[in-house]
């Protein structure tokens, strides 16, 4: 089955434009999903829309409403929503070019593939793509998708363009909301030096084959065992090692290779590593 585009319209750079289609660049089809069943019959549970006063409601009788104050809604029809049309509903207009490092990582959101929509669009699309590649910049534009206007970041990728939705400023929380209470502590240089050497030991290429979801793999194994009718025994809780002294923990970590650390984690069942703590200060007599 051919992949269906999420959005179709026109990509425009000044007076140059071409029809394009936007496709999601990620897939969730491989994830483990559970259905809600009746405990007694194992039939799937149906979610029936219900009015708290009159009971079940037919889907054809459901309308959209925006709550402007508690219990007070403004009803909006689908036709009225469709009537709210911006130019970006059908056109992804490139507004400016920026360096990718100028875009804070907090703002990057979901990835998409942007491709020419039809053979007639290939030449104009290639002109825009190659000019972007030569400039070495990220293009910013806007489009309306899923009833929202979204800022898009575009960059050349192979024969197409990789497009990211960017969060708007109202969606991004300020770091100070979380980080403000952290004490401004400067750790001893010796500890930083040892930790830096540990980082050097763990340095390596980004290999996507190593980053599978081990929790989901464990769920699939559990499902297979249940399907075979096997009794599932709860595993013992892994014991967390008590770290007595931070500097000692760093030295011991430096003595281990990355492979040894990964094996130790695997033996512990993937348990969360304990946080290293300083040894409590001894009271003077």
N, C-alpha and C positions, 0 to 999 in steps of 0.2 A: 504494500500500500504506500503510495507516494506521500511524502511529508506535506502537510498542509501549512501554508504560511500563516503566521500570527497577524501580519499586517501587510497590506498591499497599497502602493501609492507611487509617488515620484520622488526621486532624489534630485536635488537641485543645487548647483554651485553657480551662483550669479545667474547668467542666462543659459547655462548648460543644464539640461535635465534629461532624465530617462526613467522609465517605469522600473520599479524594484519590488522585491518581496522580502519580508523579514521573517526569519525562522528561528525558533528557540534553539540555542546551542547546547542545551543540557537535556537530560532525560531522567525521569523518575520511574520509568517502567520496571526497573529491576528491584525496586524497594519492596520490602515485606510489608504488606498491608493486612490488617485484621478486620473482619466483619463482625458486627454485633449480632449475636444469636440468642434465641431463647434457651435458657439453661435446661429446660425440660425437653423440648422437641428438637433443638438445634436448627430451627427454622430461622432465616434471616429476619431481623426486626425491621419493620417499615416505619419510617418517620412520616407521620401524618400531620400536615399543617392544621393547627387547632386554634380557634378563637376561644379565649378563656371564658367567654359568656355564652356563646352559641354552639360551641363544639367544633367538629371537623369542618374544614373549609376546602372547597374545590380550588385547584391551582389556577383555574381560569378566573376565579374571583379574588385573586390576590393582586394588590397594587403596591407601588413603591411610595414610601413616605419618608420625609425628612423631619426629625424631631427638633423643633426650634425651642421648645421648653418642655418640661416634664409632662408627658401625656398629650402634648399638642403637636400635631403633625401637619405638614404641608404635603398634599398628595401630588405626585408628578407622574404623568403618563409616559409610556415608552416613546410615543410620538413627540412629546415635548422635549424629551432627552435627545432624541435624534435631531431635533431642530437646533440644538446648540452645536453649531459647526464652526470650527476655526479653520483657517487655511491649512494648518498643520494636521487636520483630519486626513488629508490626502497627500500632503507634501512634506517631505523631510528636507527642510531648507537649511543648508549649512550657513551658520551665522558668523563663526570665527574659528581660528586655529590657535591651539595652545600647546605647550610642552606637556607631556604626560605627567612629569613629576610635579607640575603645578596643581594637579587634581588630587586633593587629599584622598587617601584610600577609604576613608569613611563614606565617601560619596559614590564609589563604584558599586553597582548593583548587579543585575542579571545580564548575562551575555547572550547575544543573538548573532546569527549570520545574515548578512545583507547581500543579496544576489540580484543580478539583472533579471527582470521579468519578461522573458522572451528574447529571441535572437536579435530583434531590431534594436534592443536596448544595450547590447553588449559593447558596441564601440564607444558610446558616450560614457557608459559605466567605466570602461577601461581607462578613458581619459581622466576621469575624476580620480579613480584609484591610483593611477601612476603618478599623477600630480601630487597627491597626498603622500605617496611613498617618497618622492623626490624631496618634498618639503620637510619630511621627518617630523610632522606635527600631528596632533590629534584634532580631528574636526568636531565641532559642537553644533548640534542642531536640535530641533524639537519635532515631536509628532504626537498625535492623539491616539492612545491605545488603551483599551479597557476603560473607557470613560474618564481618562486622565491625560493631560498633556504632560509628556515626559521629556526631560532633557536627555539627549543621546550623545555619547562619545564614540566617534568612528575612527578606526585605524585599518590600514591595508592588512589583509591576511591571505596569502596564497593568491588565488585568482579572484577572490572576493573581498569583502570588507567585514571586519569584526565590529559589532556594535554593542555598546553597553548602555543600559539605562543608568542614569545618575540620580541619586536621591536629591530632593530639593532641601533647602536649608531648614525648613520646618520639620523635616523627618530626622534630622541629625541632632542628637543631644550634644551639649557641650561637655568636653572631657572633665572640666572642673567639677561637674556634678558628682563625679565618682572619685576623681583623683585629689580633690582639694584637701581631704582629711589625711592624706598620706604624709607622714613626717618626712621632712627634707633631710634624709640620713645619707651620709657619705660613708660607704663601707671601707674597711681597711684595704689599702692597695694590694697587700699580699693575697687577700681573698679574691679580689678582682682578677689578679694575675693568674691564679690557679683556675678560676672559672673560665678565663679566656682560653687557656690551654685545653680545657675540656671541650670547648666549642670547636677548637681547631681539630681535635680528634674526631668529632662528629661531622665534620665538613664533608660534603659530597654533592653529587648532581641531583637535581629534582627528577625523580623517577616515579611517574604516576602508577606504575605497576606495583609499587610498594605501599600504595595508599588505598587499599581496599577497606571496606567497613567491616572490621572484625566482629563487631557486635551483631551486625546483620547476618554474617556468616554463622555465628553461634545460634542465632534464632532459626536459621534454615536447618542446621543440624538438629536442633530441638524438635522442629516440625517433622523431620524425617523419622526420628526415633519414636515420636508419638504416633506417626502414621503406621509404623511397624508394630505398634501395640506394646512397645517396651515401657517399663516403669522408669520414670525419671527421678533420680535421686538428687536432692539438693546438694550442691558442692559445699565443702567446708569454706567458711569465711577465711580468706587469706590473712595471715598475721602481718601486720604492718611493723616494719623495723623501727625501733625507737632511735632517733638521731639525737645523740647527747651533745655533741659539740659540732658547730658549723664548720670550723676550719678542718676538723678531722674528717667530716663527711666529704668536704671538697677534695682533700688529699686522697681519700679512698676512691672517689669517683675518678680522679685523674689516673689512678692505677688500673682502672678497668678499661677495656676497649669498648667501642660502641656495640659490637656483637654480643659481648658478655652482658652488657646492660640490658639489651633487648631480650636475651635469653632469660635473665633474671625476672624481667617484667612478665614474660610469657609464663614462667613457672608460677608467678603470683596471680595468674588468671586475669591479667590486664587491670589489676587494681590500681587505684589512684596512688601515685607516689606520695609519701608523707612529706610534709613541709619541714625543711631543715630548720632547727631552732638553736639558738645559742644555749650553752650550758648555763644554768642559773648560777648567779654569783654566790660564792660561799660567804657565810656570815662570819665576821671576825669575832674572835672570843673576847 
